[in-house]
Amino acid sequence: MSAQDDQHATEPVMTTDGSRERAKDKPARPARAPMGSVLLVIGLLAAVAGIGFYAGSFLRFATSVTGLETDDTASADAIVVLTGGSERVKHALELLGSGRGERLLISGVHPETTPQQIVSSTASDLTLFDCCVDLDRNASNTLQNASETAKWARRNGFDRLLVVTSAYHMPRALLELHSVMDGIALVPVPVQTADLEFDRWYTDPRTTLLLAREHIKYMLAWLRIAMMGEPQP
């Protein structure tokens, strides 16, 4: 810097009250983080929190499902089984045959499936269909299962039902049923699928994937019911 430049840098300036003072260098402002970086950090924290919440929720779900046990001594006014496998229907027919309920609703039967075909696949007694079994051919998903079951239970005046379905499906089935069946007691009778490793689900990719898919379906159903509610059928 030249002498002339130095003179201008320290040249006195006039203040508002007319006095003169020497100009001073102002302190530099601290640099601010770019807005994009802040948003990125917030997004990463939110993602970590979301993953942690989901992981904890899934572990609780998997533990509760794999710990379910069947109580074959339970009884009720009637029985409902949600289709999805012959093991479910076979167990429900066995409960009916042993007098655990007066009637059985098989919900979600294919329109072309006959009672004879059900008897053949479950090794059950055809005479039960003549007196005590009703077939719901309208439902094609769990939400519709719940709606059709509620209509059937109210039409017959049932106050207590045994609910038969696979163990992994039971939480969502009960959630949907409770949403449209206020005042009717539901007793879960879970059926463990024989070819799935529920005791050590975390070592079997197929079982883990099944539980993960069902957990997502359960959470979506819970969210739908919480936000929208369900009308009475």
N, C-alpha and C positions, 0 to 999 in steps of 0.2 A: 504494500500500500504506500502511495506517495504521501508527502507531507500535506499536499492539498487535500487528498482524500481523507487523511486523518483529521484535518481541520473541520471538514464537513461532517464527519462522523461524530465529533464532540461539540459541534456548534450549539450554543444555547438556543432554546426555543421559548416562545412567549406562552405563558399559562393563561388561564381564563381570568385570573385576577390581576393580570398585567405584570406580574413578576416574571423574572427570567430564570430558567433552570436548565441544567445540562441534560440533554436527552440520554436515556438509559436503554440498554438493550433489554427487550422483553423476553421472559423465559419461554422456551419452545413448548407447545402443547404436546402431551403424550399421544403417540399414535394409537388410533382405534383399530380394533380387529375388523376385518371386512365382514359385512353382514352375511355374506355367503358362508363364511366359516362358522359364524354363530349358529346359523340355521342348520348347518351340517352336524354340529355337536349336539344340538337339541334333537335332531332326527335320530342320531345314533343312540342317544340316551333313551328316547322313546322306544326304539326298536329293541334295545336290550331289556327294558322293562316289560315290553309286550311278550318277548320270548320267555322271560322268566315267569310271567303270569300264566302263559299257556302251558309251560312245562309243569309247573306246580299243579295246575288244574288237571292236566292229563294224568299225572302220577296218582292223584287222589281218585280220579275216575277208574283207572286201571286197577288200583288196589281194591276199590270197593266191588268192582265187577268180578274179579278173580276170587274174591273172598266170599261170594254169595254161595249159600248152601240150600239145597232143596229140602223142604219140610213136607214129607209125604203124609204127615198126620193132620195137616191143616184141612179145614172143611169150610164150606160156605153155602149160600143159597144155590149158586150156580158157578160154572167154570167158563172162561173164555180163553181160547188159544189163538195166538196170532201166527198165521202161516209164515213159512220161510224155511221149513225143513220137516221131514217126516218124524224126526225125533220129538219135536214139540208136540205134534198131533198125537203120536203114539202115547206119550206120557199123559196128555190130557184125557185121552180115552181110558187109560188105566185108572186115572183118578175118578172118572165118571163111573166106571165099572165097579170100583170099590166103595161107591156111595159117598164120595167127598163133596158131591154137589148134585142137585136135582136134574139140571140140564147142562148141556154143553153147546157153546157157540164156537164154530170154527170160522174165524174171520179172515177173509181174503182168499177164498177158494176160487180157483180158475173156473170161468163159466162153463167149460166143457168137462170138468172133472166130476166123476160120478161117485156116489157112496161106495160102490163096489171097488173102485180104484183106490179109494182111501183105505178101505179094509185090507186090500191086498198089500199095500205098501206099509201098513202098520201092524199087520197080523192081529187085527181086532175083531170084535163081534159085530156082525151086520145088524143084529136085532137091536143094538143100541141106537142105530139110526132111525129105526121105526118108531121109537118112543121118546127119545131124549136128546137128539142131536139136531141142531139147526145150522144151516150153511149160509154164510154171508158171502155172496158173489159180487158185491158192489165195491168193496174196499180194495185198493191196489197199493196203498202205502200206510204207514203207521198213523198218520193224521186221520185218514178215512177209517182205519180200524177202530180208532177211538170213537169217532162219530157213530158208526154203525153199532158198536158195542153199547154205547149210551142209549141209543134208541131201543135196542133189544132188552136191556136191563130194565128200563122204565116201563116198557110195554108189558113185561112179565112181573113187575113189582119186586125185583130183586134188590136187596139192600147190601149184600156182601158177595163179592166175587173173588174166585181164585183166578189169578192172571198167569197164564203159562206162555212163556217165550224163552228164547235163548238168554243166557245170563248177560252177554254183552249188549243185548237189545233191551233188557229189562228197564234200565233207568229212563230211556227215552219213551218206552211204552207207557210206563207209569206217569211220566210227565204229561204226555198227551191225554191219557185217560183221566187224570185228575183235573185237567183243564176243562173237561166237558161233563164230568160226573160228580159234581159237588153233592155231598151227602151220602155217597155210596162207598162203602169200605172196600178197599182193594188189597188183596193178600198176594204178594209175589211168590210164584213157584218157578224159580229159574231152572233152565235145563242147560247143563254144560255140554257143549259140543265135543263129541268124543275125539275127533281128529285134530283138535287144537290144543296147544301146550299152554293152558292157562296157569298152571302151577309155576312155570318158568317162562312167562310170556316174553320177557325181555331178552331171552336167548333165541327166540323163534321169530324171524322177520315176518312171516306170514301172519302170525297172531298179533304181533305188534302193529302191523299195518292195519289189520282189521279193527283193533281197538282205537287206533288213531282216527280212522275214518268215522267210526261210530261216535267218538268223542266230539268230533266236529259237527256231526249231525245233531247230537244232543245240545251243543251250545247254540246252534242256529235255531233249533226248536225252542229252547229256553228264551232266546232273544226275541223271537217272533211273538211268543205268548206274553212276555213281559211288556212289549211295546204295543201290541195290538189287542191282546186278550183273545178269547175264543168265545163265540156265541154258543148258547145252548143249542144242541141239535134238535 
